[in-house]
Amino acid sequence: MSILSRINSLLKVKKYEAVPINFLIVNFIYQRIFFINYFAKFSVHYTSRISGSRNIIFPKEDKKILGSFAASGGCYFSVFDDTTLEIGEGTIWSYGVGIHTANHDFLDRDIYNKKSIKIGKNCWIGHGAVITAGVELGDNVTVGANSVVTKSFPSNVVIGGMPAKIIREL
């Protein structure tokens, strides 16, 4: 299959209808020609980096999640082996979000403390937020811009700050 026919078939996919065509074309070129985020089985913004995409679990036909991967640039998702990143239906995120399933040990920097991350349904993760290993967010959680989420939170809350804390219950 030629490159033009692949791009054309990608543009006809309904799950990307909310993503501008120019994003999809540029993402395709970076993923399939320059091999950036090559192993991701979905369109990833050309300025974002995903390590361990095979360990990301989400509803594969979810238009909102696929739209966030394709349109939210500058994100860095690091999903280590033996961990998973689970993203609930309808969750979206902004530019510059960082999600990491491992942290260096406090004393021995050669050791990684690995823990999976679970993000509930219908969450919104604001610009520049960072979610660290072991965090579980409930459904309908809003994470404020530039927040650092180091612990788990229940459903129906707005969180923000460094480290994040509950700002408001919904």
Secondary structure as GFF3:
##gff-version 3
##sequence-region A 1 170
A	DSSP	alpha_helix	3	11	.	.	.	ID=ss1
A	DSSP	three_ten_helix	14	16	.	.	.	ID=ss2
A	DSSP	alpha_helix	21	32	.	.	.	ID=ss3
A	DSSP	beta_strand	49	51	.	.	.	ID=ss4
A	DSSP	three_ten_helix	53	55	.	.	.	ID=ss5
A	DSSP	beta_strand	56	57	.	.	.	ID=ss6
A	DSSP	alpha_helix	63	71	.	.	.	ID=ss7
A	DSSP	beta_strand	76	78	.	.	.	ID=ss8
A	DSSP	beta_strand	85	87	.	.	.	ID=ss9
A	DSSP	beta_strand	92	93	.	.	.	ID=ss10
A	DSSP	beta_strand	98	100	.	.	.	ID=ss11
A	DSSP	beta_strand	102	104	.	.	.	ID=ss12
A	DSSP	beta_strand	112	114	.	.	.	ID=ss13
A	DSSP	beta_strand	117	119	.	.	.	ID=ss14
A	DSSP	beta_strand	124	125	.	.	.	ID=ss15
A	DSSP	beta_strand	130	131	.	.	.	ID=ss16
A	DSSP	beta_strand	136	137	.	.	.	ID=ss17
A	DSSP	beta_strand	142	143	.	.	.	ID=ss18
A	DSSP	beta_strand	148	149	.	.	.	ID=ss19
A	DSSP	beta_strand	157	160	.	.	.	ID=ss20
A	DSSP	beta_strand	165	169	.	.	.	ID=ss21
###
